[in-house]
Amino acid sequence: MVCRMKDSKITIADVADALHVSKTTVSRAISGKGRISDETRQRVLSYIEATDFKPNVIAKGLAQKKTYNIALVIPGDCNLVDMPFFQNSMQGICEEASANDYDVMLVPVTGRHSENLERMIANKKVDGVILSRSLVKDTNAAFLKEEKIPFVMMGTSRDAKILQVDNNHRAGCCALVGRILNSGIARIGLIGGSKNYVVNRTRKQGYEDAFLAVGIEQNAALCIENCDSVEKVVSATEKLVRADVGAIVCMDDFVCSVVLQVLAEKKIQVPQQMQIASFYDSTLLKHAKPAVTSLWFDDRALGVLTCKILLQYIQGIKVESKTLLGYELVIRESTLF
């Protein structure tokens, strides 16, 4: 039986002294590397378990040539609208990292300015990287590939060689638009944000898939993209109203909140005169009146799985090249189906 004071801190040297072995032997038993007998390794590991010994992360990292840090790259230009997604996914990432004795270092990058990430990689401060936003022209992904740094894209990339974990936006958007089409509305407008974000292109594909599935020709003039400001969303909404659409689907909650405001100012009743739905549900739409039919994704679970796959990849464990999580279609008062 091993006894020790509750608040005492046991070091590798203490373990070595107690078992009459060298500190090198203890380090090898902890790391799983180096030549020691199975019997000795088991003695060390049993003692560690009995004493609840936790090796110093820095010492452990030096022994295994790891930093026990991962970088989470977030857009430096993200605004209040983006925050629910980043907060929820970041929570999942941090929980999974902590459970594996890893710390998460936040690295903000803006546009093509990636000095923060490049400096961190140059100084060998992390074992791997999570990219939290996928871009059509992704200089960060290209840089990490060139430097041969383990990384995972929390999103979708057209590069099949990049590890990817994402919500199944395409299938979800197809299901939502399909429900509207099946309710008898064929003229459905779409308002979307920047085409430089892969997620927006993926959502548009889901919109197009729904028309193909029911054999209805899509009117390209009713699909308005690159609405990345309030003014552009207002203009797009007014255009679709003039085009006499029966429903407007919005690529995200920001677009949806502006559309609802425009319709309210024009005294257009939702859903009686215009049905509204959003491809993303967040707290931004929580108090919308009427409540908005939307797609809900578990962003925290997305963060957990992305971090788990990155850590497995760092350890040399074979992982799936692309993983998609499910969605929930939440029917609310803004639609009639």
C-alpha positions as CSV (number, residue, x, y, z in Angstrom):
1,M,0.0,0.0,0.0
2,V,1.3,3.4,-0.9
3,C,0.6,6.3,1.4
4,R,1.3,10.0,0.9
5,M,0.1,13.3,2.1
6,K,-2.9,14.7,0.2
7,D,-1.2,17.9,-0.9
8,S,2.3,16.5,-1.5
9,K,3.7,16.7,-5.0
10,I,5.5,13.6,-6.3
11,T,8.2,14.1,-8.9
12,I,9.8,11.7,-11.3
13,A,12.8,11.6,-8.9
14,D,10.5,10.5,-6.1
15,V,9.0,7.7,-8.2
16,A,12.6,6.6,-9.2
17,D,13.7,6.6,-5.5
18,A,10.6,4.7,-4.3
19,L,11.1,1.9,-6.9
20,H,14.9,1.9,-6.9
21,V,15.2,2.7,-10.6
22,S,16.7,5.6,-12.6
23,K,14.8,8.7,-13.6
24,T,15.4,7.7,-17.2
25,T,13.6,4.4,-16.6
26,V,10.6,6.3,-15.2
27,S,10.6,8.7,-18.1
28,R,10.7,5.8,-20.6
29,A,7.8,4.0,-18.8
30,I,5.7,7.2,-19.0
31,S,6.5,7.9,-22.6
32,G,6.2,4.3,-23.8
33,K,9.5,4.7,-25.6
34,G,12.9,3.4,-24.9
35,R,14.2,0.0,-23.8
36,I,12.9,-1.2,-20.5
37,S,11.3,-4.6,-19.6
38,D,7.6,-5.0,-19.5
39,E,7.8,-5.9,-15.9
40,T,9.6,-2.7,-15.0
41,R,7.2,-0.6,-17.1
42,Q,4.2,-2.1,-15.3
43,R,5.8,-1.5,-11.9
44,V,6.3,2.2,-12.7
45,L,2.8,2.6,-14.2
46,S,1.2,0.8,-11.2
47,Y,3.0,3.0,-8.8
48,I,2.0,6.1,-10.7
49,E,-1.7,5.1,-10.7
50,A,-1.6,4.3,-7.0
51,T,-0.1,7.7,-6.1
52,D,-2.1,9.7,-8.7
53,F,1.2,11.0,-10.0
54,K,0.8,13.5,-12.9
55,P,4.1,14.2,-14.7
56,N,5.0,17.8,-15.4
57,V,3.7,18.6,-18.9
58,I,6.9,20.5,-19.8
59,A,9.1,17.6,-18.7
60,K,6.8,15.1,-20.5
61,G,6.9,17.2,-23.6
62,L,10.6,17.4,-23.6
63,A,10.8,13.6,-23.2
64,Q,8.4,13.0,-26.1
65,K,9.5,16.0,-28.2
66,K,6.0,17.6,-28.0
67,T,4.7,20.9,-26.8
68,Y,1.3,19.7,-25.7
69,N,-0.2,22.8,-27.3
70,I,-2.5,23.1,-30.3
71,A,-3.3,26.3,-32.2
72,L,-6.9,27.3,-33.0
73,V,-6.9,29.8,-35.9
74,I,-9.8,32.2,-35.7
75,P,-10.6,35.0,-38.1
76,G,-9.5,38.3,-36.6
77,D,-12.3,40.1,-38.4
78,C,-15.1,37.9,-37.0
79,N,-18.0,40.0,-35.6
80,L,-20.8,39.7,-33.1
81,V,-22.8,37.6,-35.6
82,D,-20.1,35.0,-35.9
83,M,-19.5,34.7,-32.1
84,P,-22.1,32.0,-31.2
85,F,-20.5,29.5,-33.6
86,F,-16.9,30.3,-32.5
87,Q,-17.8,30.3,-28.8
88,N,-19.6,26.9,-29.0
89,S,-17.1,25.2,-31.1
90,M,-14.2,26.6,-29.1
91,Q,-15.8,25.2,-25.9
92,G,-15.8,21.7,-27.4
93,I,-12.2,22.1,-28.6
94,C,-10.9,23.2,-25.2
95,E,-12.8,20.5,-23.4
96,E,-11.3,17.7,-25.6
97,A,-7.8,19.3,-25.5
98,S,-7.9,19.6,-21.7
99,A,-9.0,15.9,-21.4
100,N,-5.8,15.0,-23.2
101,D,-3.4,17.3,-21.3
102,Y,-3.3,19.8,-24.2
103,D,-3.6,23.5,-24.1
104,V,-5.3,25.6,-26.8
105,M,-3.6,28.7,-28.1
106,L,-5.8,31.2,-30.0
107,V,-4.3,32.6,-33.2
108,P,-6.3,35.4,-34.8
109,V,-5.6,36.0,-38.5
110,T,-7.1,38.5,-40.9
111,G,-7.4,38.0,-44.6
112,R,-4.0,37.1,-46.0
113,H,-2.2,38.4,-42.9
114,S,-1.0,35.2,-41.2
115,E,2.0,36.5,-39.4
116,N,0.7,35.3,-36.0
117,L,0.4,31.7,-37.3
118,E,3.7,31.8,-39.2
119,R,5.6,33.0,-36.1
120,M,4.0,30.3,-33.9
121,I,5.0,27.6,-36.3
122,A,8.5,29.0,-36.8
123,N,9.0,29.0,-33.0
124,K,7.7,25.4,-32.8
125,K,5.1,26.3,-30.2
126,V,2.4,23.8,-31.2
127,D,2.0,20.2,-32.2
128,G,-0.9,20.8,-34.6
129,V,-3.4,23.4,-35.8
130,I,-7.2,23.7,-36.2
131,L,-8.5,26.1,-38.9
132,S,-11.9,27.3,-37.9
133,R,-13.0,28.8,-41.2
134,S,-12.6,27.4,-44.7
135,L,-11.9,29.8,-47.6
136,V,-12.0,29.2,-51.3
137,K,-8.4,30.6,-51.5
138,D,-7.0,29.4,-48.2
139,T,-3.5,30.7,-47.7
140,N,-3.3,29.3,-44.2
141,A,-4.1,25.8,-45.3
142,A,-1.5,26.1,-48.1
143,F,1.1,27.3,-45.6
144,L,0.5,24.5,-43.1
145,K,0.7,21.9,-45.9
146,E,4.0,23.3,-47.1
147,E,5.4,23.3,-43.6
148,K,4.1,19.7,-43.1
149,I,2.3,20.7,-39.9
150,P,-0.6,18.4,-38.7
151,F,-3.8,20.3,-39.1
152,V,-7.6,19.8,-39.4
153,M,-10.1,22.0,-41.2
154,M,-13.2,22.7,-39.2
155,G,-15.2,23.1,-42.3
156,T,-15.0,21.8,-45.9
157,S,-12.2,22.1,-48.4
158,R,-12.1,21.2,-52.1
159,D,-8.6,19.7,-51.4
160,A,-9.3,16.1,-50.6
161,K,-5.8,15.8,-49.0
162,I,-6.8,18.1,-46.1
163,L,-8.4,16.5,-43.0
164,Q,-11.9,17.9,-42.7
165,V,-14.7,17.9,-40.1
166,D,-17.9,19.7,-40.8
167,N,-21.6,19.9,-40.3
168,N,-23.6,18.5,-43.2
169,H,-24.7,21.9,-44.5
170,R,-25.5,20.6,-48.0
171,A,-27.9,17.9,-46.9
172,G,-29.6,20.2,-44.3
173,C,-30.1,23.0,-46.8
174,C,-31.5,20.6,-49.4
175,A,-34.0,19.2,-46.8
176,L,-35.2,22.7,-45.7
177,V,-35.7,24.0,-49.3
178,G,-37.3,20.7,-50.2
179,R,-39.9,21.2,-47.5
180,I,-40.8,24.6,-48.9
181,L,-41.0,23.3,-52.5
182,N,-43.2,20.4,-51.4
183,S,-45.5,22.9,-49.7
184,G,-46.3,24.3,-53.1
185,I,-44.0,27.3,-53.4
186,A,-41.7,27.1,-56.4
187,R,-40.4,30.7,-56.4
188,I,-37.9,30.6,-53.6
189,G,-35.4,33.4,-53.3
190,L,-31.9,32.9,-51.7
191,I,-29.8,35.6,-50.1
192,G,-26.2,34.6,-49.2
193,G,-23.0,36.1,-48.0
194,S,-19.5,36.1,-49.4
195,K,-18.7,33.5,-52.0
196,N,-15.2,33.3,-50.6
197,Y,-16.5,31.3,-47.7
198,V,-16.8,27.6,-48.6
199,V,-19.7,27.1,-46.3
200,N,-21.8,29.6,-48.3
201,R,-21.0,27.7,-51.5
202,T,-21.9,24.4,-49.9
203,R,-25.3,25.8,-48.7
204,K,-26.0,27.1,-52.2
205,Q,-25.4,23.5,-53.5
206,G,-28.0,22.3,-51.0
207,Y,-30.5,24.9,-52.3
208,E,-29.8,23.7,-55.9
209,D,-30.1,20.0,-55.0
210,A,-33.6,20.6,-53.7
211,F,-34.8,21.9,-57.0
212,L,-33.2,19.0,-58.9
213,A,-34.7,16.4,-56.5
214,V,-38.3,17.6,-57.4
215,G,-37.6,18.3,-61.0
216,I,-38.3,22.0,-60.8
217,E,-36.1,24.4,-62.8
218,Q,-34.3,26.9,-60.6
219,N,-34.5,30.6,-61.5
220,A,-30.9,31.8,-61.2
221,A,-32.1,35.4,-60.9
222,L,-33.7,34.6,-57.5
223,C,-30.3,33.6,-56.0
224,I,-28.4,36.7,-54.8
225,E,-25.0,36.2,-53.3
226,N,-22.1,38.3,-51.9
227,C,-24.5,40.2,-49.6
228,D,-21.9,40.9,-46.9
229,S,-23.4,44.2,-45.5
230,V,-26.8,45.4,-44.3
231,E,-27.2,47.6,-47.3
232,K,-26.7,44.7,-49.7
233,V,-29.1,42.4,-47.8
234,V,-31.7,45.2,-47.8
235,S,-31.3,45.7,-51.6
236,A,-31.5,41.9,-52.2
237,T,-34.7,41.6,-50.1
238,E,-36.4,44.4,-52.0
239,K,-35.5,42.8,-55.3
240,L,-37.0,39.5,-54.3
241,V,-40.2,41.2,-53.1
242,R,-40.5,42.8,-56.4
243,A,-39.9,39.5,-58.1
244,D,-43.0,38.2,-56.2
245,V,-41.3,35.2,-54.5
246,G,-43.3,33.1,-52.1
247,A,-40.4,32.4,-49.7
248,I,-36.9,33.7,-48.9
249,V,-34.2,31.4,-47.5
250,C,-31.2,33.0,-45.9
251,M,-27.7,31.5,-45.7
252,D,-27.2,32.6,-42.1
253,D,-28.9,34.3,-39.2
254,F,-27.4,37.7,-39.9
255,V,-29.0,37.8,-43.3
256,C,-32.3,36.5,-41.9
257,S,-32.5,39.2,-39.2
258,V,-32.1,41.9,-41.8
259,V,-34.7,40.3,-44.1
260,L,-37.2,40.2,-41.3
261,Q,-36.6,43.9,-40.5
262,V,-37.1,44.9,-44.1
263,L,-40.4,42.9,-44.4
264,A,-41.7,44.4,-41.2
265,E,-41.0,47.9,-42.4
266,K,-42.9,47.1,-45.6
267,K,-45.7,45.6,-43.6
268,I,-45.4,42.2,-45.4
269,Q,-46.7,39.5,-43.1
270,V,-44.7,36.5,-42.3
271,P,-45.6,33.7,-43.1
272,Q,-49.0,34.7,-44.6
273,Q,-47.5,36.8,-47.4
274,M,-43.9,35.7,-47.3
275,Q,-42.3,32.6,-45.8
276,I,-38.8,32.9,-44.3
277,A,-36.2,30.3,-43.3
278,S,-32.5,30.4,-42.3
279,F,-29.8,27.9,-43.0
280,Y,-28.3,28.6,-39.5
281,D,-29.9,28.8,-36.1
282,S,-28.3,30.8,-33.3
283,T,-29.1,33.1,-30.4
284,L,-29.3,36.0,-32.9
285,L,-32.7,34.6,-34.0
286,K,-33.8,33.6,-30.5
287,H,-36.2,36.5,-30.1
288,A,-37.3,36.9,-33.7
289,K,-41.0,37.4,-34.3
290,P,-42.3,35.3,-35.8
291,A,-39.9,32.5,-34.7
292,V,-37.8,31.4,-37.7
293,T,-37.7,27.9,-39.2
294,S,-34.0,27.1,-39.4
295,L,-31.3,24.4,-39.4
296,W,-29.6,23.6,-36.0
297,F,-26.1,22.2,-35.8
298,D,-24.3,21.1,-32.7
299,D,-21.3,23.4,-32.9
300,R,-19.8,22.2,-29.6
301,A,-19.8,18.6,-30.8
302,L,-18.2,19.8,-34.0
303,G,-15.4,21.3,-31.9
304,V,-15.0,18.2,-29.8
305,L,-14.7,15.9,-32.8
306,T,-12.3,18.2,-34.7
307,C,-9.9,18.3,-31.7
308,K,-10.2,14.6,-31.2
309,I,-9.3,13.9,-34.8
310,L,-6.3,16.3,-34.7
311,L,-4.9,14.7,-31.6
312,Q,-5.3,11.2,-33.1
313,Y,-3.5,12.4,-36.2
314,I,-0.7,13.9,-34.2
315,Q,-0.3,10.5,-32.4
316,G,-0.1,8.7,-35.8
317,I,-3.5,7.1,-35.5
318,K,-5.3,6.6,-38.9
319,V,-8.3,8.9,-39.2
320,E,-11.1,9.5,-41.7
321,S,-10.2,12.2,-44.3
322,K,-13.6,13.8,-44.1
323,T,-16.3,13.6,-41.4
324,L,-19.8,15.1,-41.5
325,L,-22.0,15.7,-38.5
326,G,-25.8,15.7,-38.8
327,Y,-28.4,18.5,-38.5
328,E,-31.8,19.2,-37.1
329,L,-34.5,20.9,-39.1
330,V,-36.4,23.1,-36.6
331,I,-39.9,24.0,-37.9
332,R,-41.2,27.3,-36.5
333,E,-43.8,30.0,-37.2
334,S,-42.1,31.7,-40.2
335,T,-43.2,28.9,-42.5
336,L,-46.6,27.3,-43.2
337,F,-45.5,23.6,-43.7
